[in-house]
Amino acid sequence: MEEFQAYVAGVFDGEGTVTLTRQRKTEFRSPVVSISNTYLELLSPVKQVYGGTICSKRAYKLHHTPSYAWSVHRNRALDFLQDILPYMRHPTKRYRAQLLLDNYKRLTPRNGRYTNAMIEAKRQFEHDFFHPSTS
């Protein structure tokens, strides 16, 4: 499994994304990780181990190769990052992964009820996530 995690971390460093997104304007962002690639065979084992979904991406020109994107959200995204973080090398992705693992669950109440102080801490976390050099 360790070899697989190191391999996936390498693919993720090159082709992956770690971000925060929201479904509705009124909610806070939640973690999403994804990997895009033209080889479905590369993404299928990742889906088998970590869950998530694989979708095909639109080819905008006839000569473009069909491509696919695997993604996973919320706690599964955190589990994925926990597994591959020791092998990651990309500095921004590593920073974001570590920030999520260290802070996301601590700043996200399970009942969804935020105090004013919690809202401010969550907003600061999101700012630090997207603007690491200005924090």
Chimera marker file (.cmm) of the C-alpha trace (Angstrom):
<marker_set name="trace">
<marker id="1" x="0.000" y="0.000" z="0.000" r="1" g="1" b="0" radius="0.5"/>
<marker id="2" x="2.873" y="2.371" z="0.780" r="1" g="1" b="0" radius="0.5"/>
<marker id="3" x="4.200" y="2.006" z="-2.767" r="1" g="1" b="0" radius="0.5"/>
<marker id="4" x="0.729" y="2.758" z="-4.163" r="1" g="1" b="0" radius="0.5"/>
<marker id="5" x="0.423" y="5.861" z="-1.961" r="1" g="1" b="0" radius="0.5"/>
<marker id="6" x="3.815" y="7.132" z="-3.141" r="1" g="1" b="0" radius="0.5"/>
<marker id="7" x="2.839" y="6.537" z="-6.768" r="1" g="1" b="0" radius="0.5"/>
<marker id="8" x="-0.513" y="8.309" z="-6.347" r="1" g="1" b="0" radius="0.5"/>
<marker id="9" x="1.239" y="11.218" z="-4.595" r="1" g="1" b="0" radius="0.5"/>
<marker id="10" x="3.509" y="11.607" z="-7.627" r="1" g="1" b="0" radius="0.5"/>
<marker id="11" x="0.545" y="11.606" z="-9.995" r="1" g="1" b="0" radius="0.5"/>
<marker id="12" x="-1.282" y="14.032" z="-7.710" r="1" g="1" b="0" radius="0.5"/>
<marker id="13" x="1.726" y="16.377" z="-7.565" r="1" g="1" b="0" radius="0.5"/>
<marker id="14" x="1.692" y="16.581" z="-11.348" r="1" g="1" b="0" radius="0.5"/>
<marker id="15" x="-1.982" y="16.288" z="-12.282" r="1" g="1" b="0" radius="0.5"/>
<marker id="16" x="-3.951" y="16.902" z="-9.083" r="1" g="1" b="0" radius="0.5"/>
<marker id="17" x="-5.794" y="19.721" z="-7.385" r="1" g="1" b="0" radius="0.5"/>
<marker id="18" x="-6.559" y="20.366" z="-3.736" r="1" g="1" b="0" radius="0.5"/>
<marker id="19" x="-9.089" y="23.120" z="-3.119" r="1" g="1" b="0" radius="0.5"/>
<marker id="20" x="-12.099" y="24.288" z="-1.140" r="1" g="1" b="0" radius="0.5"/>
<marker id="21" x="-15.471" y="24.567" z="-2.875" r="1" g="1" b="0" radius="0.5"/>
<marker id="22" x="-19.049" y="25.155" z="-1.855" r="1" g="1" b="0" radius="0.5"/>
<marker id="23" x="-22.332" y="23.836" z="-3.164" r="1" g="1" b="0" radius="0.5"/>
<marker id="24" x="-24.384" y="26.867" z="-2.115" r="1" g="1" b="0" radius="0.5"/>
<marker id="25" x="-23.501" y="30.508" z="-1.711" r="1" g="1" b="0" radius="0.5"/>
<marker id="26" x="-24.632" y="30.476" z="1.919" r="1" g="1" b="0" radius="0.5"/>
<marker id="27" x="-22.331" y="27.698" z="3.145" r="1" g="1" b="0" radius="0.5"/>
<marker id="28" x="-18.650" y="27.466" z="3.930" r="1" g="1" b="0" radius="0.5"/>
<marker id="29" x="-16.304" y="25.759" z="1.524" r="1" g="1" b="0" radius="0.5"/>
<marker id="30" x="-15.384" y="22.101" z="1.946" r="1" g="1" b="0" radius="0.5"/>
<marker id="31" x="-12.310" y="20.158" z="0.757" r="1" g="1" b="0" radius="0.5"/>
<marker id="32" x="-12.153" y="18.620" z="-2.711" r="1" g="1" b="0" radius="0.5"/>
<marker id="33" x="-9.259" y="16.772" z="-4.307" r="1" g="1" b="0" radius="0.5"/>
<marker id="34" x="-9.123" y="15.738" z="-7.945" r="1" g="1" b="0" radius="0.5"/>
<marker id="35" x="-6.813" y="14.235" z="-10.532" r="1" g="1" b="0" radius="0.5"/>
<marker id="36" x="-7.231" y="14.775" z="-14.268" r="1" g="1" b="0" radius="0.5"/>
<marker id="37" x="-5.653" y="12.499" z="-16.839" r="1" g="1" b="0" radius="0.5"/>
<marker id="38" x="-6.174" y="11.051" z="-20.296" r="1" g="1" b="0" radius="0.5"/>
<marker id="39" x="-5.710" y="7.472" z="-19.023" r="1" g="1" b="0" radius="0.5"/>
<marker id="40" x="-8.776" y="6.058" z="-17.342" r="1" g="1" b="0" radius="0.5"/>
<marker id="41" x="-6.639" y="3.060" z="-16.314" r="1" g="1" b="0" radius="0.5"/>
<marker id="42" x="-4.570" y="5.395" z="-14.130" r="1" g="1" b="0" radius="0.5"/>
<marker id="43" x="-7.594" y="6.829" z="-12.310" r="1" g="1" b="0" radius="0.5"/>
<marker id="44" x="-9.594" y="3.618" z="-11.789" r="1" g="1" b="0" radius="0.5"/>
<marker id="45" x="-7.335" y="2.164" z="-9.043" r="1" g="1" b="0" radius="0.5"/>
<marker id="46" x="-7.452" y="5.497" z="-7.204" r="1" g="1" b="0" radius="0.5"/>
<marker id="47" x="-11.247" y="5.359" z="-7.257" r="1" g="1" b="0" radius="0.5"/>
<marker id="48" x="-11.229" y="1.745" z="-6.055" r="1" g="1" b="0" radius="0.5"/>
<marker id="49" x="-9.091" y="2.610" z="-3.028" r="1" g="1" b="0" radius="0.5"/>
<marker id="50" x="-10.416" y="6.079" z="-2.118" r="1" g="1" b="0" radius="0.5"/>
<marker id="51" x="-13.937" y="6.161" z="-3.559" r="1" g="1" b="0" radius="0.5"/>
<marker id="52" x="-15.186" y="9.271" z="-5.296" r="1" g="1" b="0" radius="0.5"/>
<marker id="53" x="-16.263" y="9.623" z="-8.892" r="1" g="1" b="0" radius="0.5"/>
<marker id="54" x="-14.677" y="9.610" z="-12.321" r="1" g="1" b="0" radius="0.5"/>
<marker id="55" x="-16.241" y="11.712" z="-15.043" r="1" g="1" b="0" radius="0.5"/>
<marker id="56" x="-15.234" y="12.273" z="-18.631" r="1" g="1" b="0" radius="0.5"/>
<marker id="57" x="-14.234" y="15.772" z="-19.591" r="1" g="1" b="0" radius="0.5"/>
<marker id="58" x="-15.399" y="17.517" z="-22.728" r="1" g="1" b="0" radius="0.5"/>
<marker id="59" x="-12.999" y="17.553" z="-25.671" r="1" g="1" b="0" radius="0.5"/>
<marker id="60" x="-13.211" y="21.040" z="-27.175" r="1" g="1" b="0" radius="0.5"/>
<marker id="61" x="-11.503" y="20.125" z="-30.439" r="1" g="1" b="0" radius="0.5"/>
<marker id="62" x="-11.779" y="16.990" z="-32.579" r="1" g="1" b="0" radius="0.5"/>
<marker id="63" x="-8.056" y="16.304" z="-32.277" r="1" g="1" b="0" radius="0.5"/>
<marker id="64" x="-8.058" y="16.458" z="-28.459" r="1" g="1" b="0" radius="0.5"/>
<marker id="65" x="-7.593" y="13.193" z="-26.586" r="1" g="1" b="0" radius="0.5"/>
<marker id="66" x="-10.524" y="12.192" z="-24.366" r="1" g="1" b="0" radius="0.5"/>
<marker id="67" x="-9.727" y="12.944" z="-20.718" r="1" g="1" b="0" radius="0.5"/>
<marker id="68" x="-11.126" y="12.058" z="-17.312" r="1" g="1" b="0" radius="0.5"/>
<marker id="69" x="-11.261" y="13.550" z="-13.852" r="1" g="1" b="0" radius="0.5"/>
<marker id="70" x="-11.433" y="11.698" z="-10.537" r="1" g="1" b="0" radius="0.5"/>
<marker id="71" x="-12.642" y="13.658" z="-7.520" r="1" g="1" b="0" radius="0.5"/>
<marker id="72" x="-13.513" y="13.079" z="-3.902" r="1" g="1" b="0" radius="0.5"/>
<marker id="73" x="-15.023" y="15.477" z="-1.338" r="1" g="1" b="0" radius="0.5"/>
<marker id="74" x="-15.084" y="16.297" z="2.360" r="1" g="1" b="0" radius="0.5"/>
<marker id="75" x="-13.870" y="13.562" z="4.767" r="1" g="1" b="0" radius="0.5"/>
<marker id="76" x="-12.823" y="11.232" z="1.959" r="1" g="1" b="0" radius="0.5"/>
<marker id="77" x="-10.679" y="14.045" z="0.556" r="1" g="1" b="0" radius="0.5"/>
<marker id="78" x="-9.050" y="14.444" z="3.965" r="1" g="1" b="0" radius="0.5"/>
<marker id="79" x="-8.436" y="10.677" z="4.200" r="1" g="1" b="0" radius="0.5"/>
<marker id="80" x="-6.823" y="10.722" z="0.756" r="1" g="1" b="0" radius="0.5"/>
<marker id="81" x="-4.558" y="13.643" z="1.690" r="1" g="1" b="0" radius="0.5"/>
<marker id="82" x="-3.596" y="11.975" z="4.974" r="1" g="1" b="0" radius="0.5"/>
<marker id="83" x="-2.412" y="8.906" z="3.063" r="1" g="1" b="0" radius="0.5"/>
<marker id="84" x="-0.356" y="10.697" z="0.407" r="1" g="1" b="0" radius="0.5"/>
<marker id="85" x="0.971" y="13.735" z="2.315" r="1" g="1" b="0" radius="0.5"/>
<marker id="86" x="4.259" y="12.056" z="3.368" r="1" g="1" b="0" radius="0.5"/>
<marker id="87" x="5.095" y="11.475" z="-0.313" r="1" g="1" b="0" radius="0.5"/>
<marker id="88" x="3.953" y="14.799" z="-1.778" r="1" g="1" b="0" radius="0.5"/>
<marker id="89" x="6.606" y="17.185" z="-3.123" r="1" g="1" b="0" radius="0.5"/>
<marker id="90" x="4.671" y="20.089" z="-4.707" r="1" g="1" b="0" radius="0.5"/>
<marker id="91" x="5.039" y="22.943" z="-2.172" r="1" g="1" b="0" radius="0.5"/>
<marker id="92" x="1.642" y="24.637" z="-2.649" r="1" g="1" b="0" radius="0.5"/>
<marker id="93" x="-0.306" y="21.373" z="-2.688" r="1" g="1" b="0" radius="0.5"/>
<marker id="94" x="1.637" y="20.176" z="0.351" r="1" g="1" b="0" radius="0.5"/>
<marker id="95" x="0.908" y="23.427" z="2.202" r="1" g="1" b="0" radius="0.5"/>
<marker id="96" x="-2.798" y="23.244" z="1.395" r="1" g="1" b="0" radius="0.5"/>
<marker id="97" x="-3.037" y="19.553" z="2.314" r="1" g="1" b="0" radius="0.5"/>
<marker id="98" x="-1.318" y="20.148" z="5.662" r="1" g="1" b="0" radius="0.5"/>
<marker id="99" x="-3.492" y="23.182" z="6.383" r="1" g="1" b="0" radius="0.5"/>
<marker id="100" x="-6.650" y="21.158" z="5.701" r="1" g="1" b="0" radius="0.5"/>
<marker id="101" x="-5.522" y="18.221" z="7.818" r="1" g="1" b="0" radius="0.5"/>
<marker id="102" x="-4.483" y="20.452" z="10.719" r="1" g="1" b="0" radius="0.5"/>
<marker id="103" x="-7.490" y="22.778" z="10.771" r="1" g="1" b="0" radius="0.5"/>
<marker id="104" x="-10.547" y="21.777" z="8.752" r="1" g="1" b="0" radius="0.5"/>
<marker id="105" x="-12.241" y="19.418" z="11.225" r="1" g="1" b="0" radius="0.5"/>
<marker id="106" x="-11.298" y="21.597" z="14.199" r="1" g="1" b="0" radius="0.5"/>
<marker id="107" x="-12.955" y="24.620" z="12.571" r="1" g="1" b="0" radius="0.5"/>
<marker id="108" x="-16.043" y="22.786" z="11.283" r="1" g="1" b="0" radius="0.5"/>
<marker id="109" x="-18.694" y="21.936" z="13.883" r="1" g="1" b="0" radius="0.5"/>
<marker id="110" x="-20.576" y="18.730" z="13.199" r="1" g="1" b="0" radius="0.5"/>
<marker id="111" x="-23.930" y="20.389" z="13.864" r="1" g="1" b="0" radius="0.5"/>
<marker id="112" x="-23.173" y="23.250" z="11.461" r="1" g="1" b="0" radius="0.5"/>
<marker id="113" x="-23.788" y="25.911" z="14.097" r="1" g="1" b="0" radius="0.5"/>
<marker id="114" x="-21.113" y="28.575" z="14.196" r="1" g="1" b="0" radius="0.5"/>
<marker id="115" x="-20.500" y="31.251" z="16.805" r="1" g="1" b="0" radius="0.5"/>
<marker id="116" x="-19.214" y="34.630" z="15.620" r="1" g="1" b="0" radius="0.5"/>
<marker id="117" x="-15.696" y="33.672" z="16.741" r="1" g="1" b="0" radius="0.5"/>
<marker id="118" x="-15.924" y="30.375" z="14.840" r="1" g="1" b="0" radius="0.5"/>
<marker id="119" x="-17.089" y="32.195" z="11.702" r="1" g="1" b="0" radius="0.5"/>
<marker id="120" x="-14.124" y="34.563" z="11.908" r="1" g="1" b="0" radius="0.5"/>
<marker id="121" x="-11.690" y="31.652" z="12.443" r="1" g="1" b="0" radius="0.5"/>
<marker id="122" x="-13.185" y="29.780" z="9.490" r="1" g="1" b="0" radius="0.5"/>
<marker id="123" x="-12.911" y="32.844" z="7.242" r="1" g="1" b="0" radius="0.5"/>
<marker id="124" x="-9.286" y="33.325" z="8.292" r="1" g="1" b="0" radius="0.5"/>
<marker id="125" x="-8.595" y="29.658" z="7.523" r="1" g="1" b="0" radius="0.5"/>
<marker id="126" x="-10.106" y="30.032" z="4.033" r="1" g="1" b="0" radius="0.5"/>
<marker id="127" x="-8.057" y="33.182" z="3.460" r="1" g="1" b="0" radius="0.5"/>
<marker id="128" x="-4.853" y="31.417" z="4.559" r="1" g="1" b="0" radius="0.5"/>
<marker id="129" x="-5.697" y="28.504" z="2.291" r="1" g="1" b="0" radius="0.5"/>
<marker id="130" x="-6.078" y="30.631" z="-0.839" r="1" g="1" b="0" radius="0.5"/>
<marker id="131" x="-3.491" y="33.320" z="-0.002" r="1" g="1" b="0" radius="0.5"/>
<marker id="132" x="-0.589" y="31.622" z="1.795" r="1" g="1" b="0" radius="0.5"/>
<marker id="133" x="1.928" y="34.430" z="1.272" r="1" g="1" b="0" radius="0.5"/>
<marker id="134" x="-0.270" y="37.159" z="2.790" r="1" g="1" b="0" radius="0.5"/>
<marker id="135" x="-0.999" y="35.407" z="6.093" r="1" g="1" b="0" radius="0.5"/>
<link id1="1" id2="2" r="1" g="1" b="0" radius="0.2"/>
<link id1="2" id2="3" r="1" g="1" b="0" radius="0.2"/>
<link id1="3" id2="4" r="1" g="1" b="0" radius="0.2"/>
<link id1="4" id2="5" r="1" g="1" b="0" radius="0.2"/>
<link id1="5" id2="6" r="1" g="1" b="0" radius="0.2"/>
<link id1="6" id2="7" r="1" g="1" b="0" radius="0.2"/>
<link id1="7" id2="8" r="1" g="1" b="0" radius="0.2"/>
<link id1="8" id2="9" r="1" g="1" b="0" radius="0.2"/>
<link id1="9" id2="10" r="1" g="1" b="0" radius="0.2"/>
<link id1="10" id2="11" r="1" g="1" b="0" radius="0.2"/>
<link id1="11" id2="12" r="1" g="1" b="0" radius="0.2"/>
<link id1="12" id2="13" r="1" g="1" b="0" radius="0.2"/>
<link id1="13" id2="14" r="1" g="1" b="0" radius="0.2"/>
<link id1="14" id2="15" r="1" g="1" b="0" radius="0.2"/>
<link id1="15" id2="16" r="1" g="1" b="0" radius="0.2"/>
<link id1="16" id2="17" r="1" g="1" b="0" radius="0.2"/>
<link id1="17" id2="18" r="1" g="1" b="0" radius="0.2"/>
<link id1="18" id2="19" r="1" g="1" b="0" radius="0.2"/>
<link id1="19" id2="20" r="1" g="1" b="0" radius="0.2"/>
<link id1="20" id2="21" r="1" g="1" b="0" radius="0.2"/>
<link id1="21" id2="22" r="1" g="1" b="0" radius="0.2"/>
<link id1="22" id2="23" r="1" g="1" b="0" radius="0.2"/>
<link id1="23" id2="24" r="1" g="1" b="0" radius="0.2"/>
<link id1="24" id2="25" r="1" g="1" b="0" radius="0.2"/>
<link id1="25" id2="26" r="1" g="1" b="0" radius="0.2"/>
<link id1="26" id2="27" r="1" g="1" b="0" radius="0.2"/>
<link id1="27" id2="28" r="1" g="1" b="0" radius="0.2"/>
<link id1="28" id2="29" r="1" g="1" b="0" radius="0.2"/>
<link id1="29" id2="30" r="1" g="1" b="0" radius="0.2"/>
<link id1="30" id2="31" r="1" g="1" b="0" radius="0.2"/>
<link id1="31" id2="32" r="1" g="1" b="0" radius="0.2"/>
<link id1="32" id2="33" r="1" g="1" b="0" radius="0.2"/>
<link id1="33" id2="34" r="1" g="1" b="0" radius="0.2"/>
<link id1="34" id2="35" r="1" g="1" b="0" radius="0.2"/>
<link id1="35" id2="36" r="1" g="1" b="0" radius="0.2"/>
<link id1="36" id2="37" r="1" g="1" b="0" radius="0.2"/>
<link id1="37" id2="38" r="1" g="1" b="0" radius="0.2"/>
<link id1="38" id2="39" r="1" g="1" b="0" radius="0.2"/>
<link id1="39" id2="40" r="1" g="1" b="0" radius="0.2"/>
<link id1="40" id2="41" r="1" g="1" b="0" radius="0.2"/>
<link id1="41" id2="42" r="1" g="1" b="0" radius="0.2"/>
<link id1="42" id2="43" r="1" g="1" b="0" radius="0.2"/>
<link id1="43" id2="44" r="1" g="1" b="0" radius="0.2"/>
<link id1="44" id2="45" r="1" g="1" b="0" radius="0.2"/>
<link id1="45" id2="46" r="1" g="1" b="0" radius="0.2"/>
<link id1="46" id2="47" r="1" g="1" b="0" radius="0.2"/>
<link id1="47" id2="48" r="1" g="1" b="0" radius="0.2"/>
<link id1="48" id2="49" r="1" g="1" b="0" radius="0.2"/>
<link id1="49" id2="50" r="1" g="1" b="0" radius="0.2"/>
<link id1="50" id2="51" r="1" g="1" b="0" radius="0.2"/>
<link id1="51" id2="52" r="1" g="1" b="0" radius="0.2"/>
<link id1="52" id2="53" r="1" g="1" b="0" radius="0.2"/>
<link id1="53" id2="54" r="1" g="1" b="0" radius="0.2"/>
<link id1="54" id2="55" r="1" g="1" b="0" radius="0.2"/>
<link id1="55" id2="56" r="1" g="1" b="0" radius="0.2"/>
<link id1="56" id2="57" r="1" g="1" b="0" radius="0.2"/>
<link id1="57" id2="58" r="1" g="1" b="0" radius="0.2"/>
<link id1="58" id2="59" r="1" g="1" b="0" radius="0.2"/>
<link id1="59" id2="60" r="1" g="1" b="0" radius="0.2"/>
<link id1="60" id2="61" r="1" g="1" b="0" radius="0.2"/>
<link id1="61" id2="62" r="1" g="1" b="0" radius="0.2"/>
<link id1="62" id2="63" r="1" g="1" b="0" radius="0.2"/>
<link id1="63" id2="64" r="1" g="1" b="0" radius="0.2"/>
<link id1="64" id2="65" r="1" g="1" b="0" radius="0.2"/>
<link id1="65" id2="66" r="1" g="1" b="0" radius="0.2"/>
<link id1="66" id2="67" r="1" g="1" b="0" radius="0.2"/>
<link id1="67" id2="68" r="1" g="1" b="0" radius="0.2"/>
<link id1="68" id2="69" r="1" g="1" b="0" radius="0.2"/>
<link id1="69" id2="70" r="1" g="1" b="0" radius="0.2"/>
<link id1="70" id2="71" r="1" g="1" b="0" radius="0.2"/>
<link id1="71" id2="72" r="1" g="1" b="0" radius="0.2"/>
<link id1="72" id2="73" r="1" g="1" b="0" radius="0.2"/>
<link id1="73" id2="74" r="1" g="1" b="0" radius="0.2"/>
<link id1="74" id2="75" r="1" g="1" b="0" radius="0.2"/>
<link id1="75" id2="76" r="1" g="1" b="0" radius="0.2"/>
<link id1="76" id2="77" r="1" g="1" b="0" radius="0.2"/>
<link id1="77" id2="78" r="1" g="1" b="0" radius="0.2"/>
<link id1="78" id2="79" r="1" g="1" b="0" radius="0.2"/>
<link id1="79" id2="80" r="1" g="1" b="0" radius="0.2"/>
<link id1="80" id2="81" r="1" g="1" b="0" radius="0.2"/>
<link id1="81" id2="82" r="1" g="1" b="0" radius="0.2"/>
<link id1="82" id2="83" r="1" g="1" b="0" radius="0.2"/>
<link id1="83" id2="84" r="1" g="1" b="0" radius="0.2"/>
<link id1="84" id2="85" r="1" g="1" b="0" radius="0.2"/>
<link id1="85" id2="86" r="1" g="1" b="0" radius="0.2"/>
<link id1="86" id2="87" r="1" g="1" b="0" radius="0.2"/>
<link id1="87" id2="88" r="1" g="1" b="0" radius="0.2"/>
<link id1="88" id2="89" r="1" g="1" b="0" radius="0.2"/>
<link id1="89" id2="90" r="1" g="1" b="0" radius="0.2"/>
<link id1="90" id2="91" r="1" g="1" b="0" radius="0.2"/>
<link id1="91" id2="92" r="1" g="1" b="0" radius="0.2"/>
<link id1="92" id2="93" r="1" g="1" b="0" radius="0.2"/>
<link id1="93" id2="94" r="1" g="1" b="0" radius="0.2"/>
<link id1="94" id2="95" r="1" g="1" b="0" radius="0.2"/>
<link id1="95" id2="96" r="1" g="1" b="0" radius="0.2"/>
<link id1="96" id2="97" r="1" g="1" b="0" radius="0.2"/>
<link id1="97" id2="98" r="1" g="1" b="0" radius="0.2"/>
<link id1="98" id2="99" r="1" g="1" b="0" radius="0.2"/>
<link id1="99" id2="100" r="1" g="1" b="0" radius="0.2"/>
<link id1="100" id2="101" r="1" g="1" b="0" radius="0.2"/>
<link id1="101" id2="102" r="1" g="1" b="0" radius="0.2"/>
<link id1="102" id2="103" r="1" g="1" b="0" radius="0.2"/>
<link id1="103" id2="104" r="1" g="1" b="0" radius="0.2"/>
<link id1="104" id2="105" r="1" g="1" b="0" radius="0.2"/>
<link id1="105" id2="106" r="1" g="1" b="0" radius="0.2"/>
<link id1="106" id2="107" r="1" g="1" b="0" radius="0.2"/>
<link id1="107" id2="108" r="1" g="1" b="0" radius="0.2"/>
<link id1="108" id2="109" r="1" g="1" b="0" radius="0.2"/>
<link id1="109" id2="110" r="1" g="1" b="0" radius="0.2"/>
<link id1="110" id2="111" r="1" g="1" b="0" radius="0.2"/>
<link id1="111" id2="112" r="1" g="1" b="0" radius="0.2"/>
<link id1="112" id2="113" r="1" g="1" b="0" radius="0.2"/>
<link id1="113" id2="114" r="1" g="1" b="0" radius="0.2"/>
<link id1="114" id2="115" r="1" g="1" b="0" radius="0.2"/>
<link id1="115" id2="116" r="1" g="1" b="0" radius="0.2"/>
<link id1="116" id2="117" r="1" g="1" b="0" radius="0.2"/>
<link id1="117" id2="118" r="1" g="1" b="0" radius="0.2"/>
<link id1="118" id2="119" r="1" g="1" b="0" radius="0.2"/>
<link id1="119" id2="120" r="1" g="1" b="0" radius="0.2"/>
<link id1="120" id2="121" r="1" g="1" b="0" radius="0.2"/>
<link id1="121" id2="122" r="1" g="1" b="0" radius="0.2"/>
<link id1="122" id2="123" r="1" g="1" b="0" radius="0.2"/>
<link id1="123" id2="124" r="1" g="1" b="0" radius="0.2"/>
<link id1="124" id2="125" r="1" g="1" b="0" radius="0.2"/>
<link id1="125" id2="126" r="1" g="1" b="0" radius="0.2"/>
<link id1="126" id2="127" r="1" g="1" b="0" radius="0.2"/>
<link id1="127" id2="128" r="1" g="1" b="0" radius="0.2"/>
<link id1="128" id2="129" r="1" g="1" b="0" radius="0.2"/>
<link id1="129" id2="130" r="1" g="1" b="0" radius="0.2"/>
<link id1="130" id2="131" r="1" g="1" b="0" radius="0.2"/>
<link id1="131" id2="132" r="1" g="1" b="0" radius="0.2"/>
<link id1="132" id2="133" r="1" g="1" b="0" radius="0.2"/>
<link id1="133" id2="134" r="1" g="1" b="0" radius="0.2"/>
<link id1="134" id2="135" r="1" g="1" b="0" radius="0.2"/>
</marker_set>
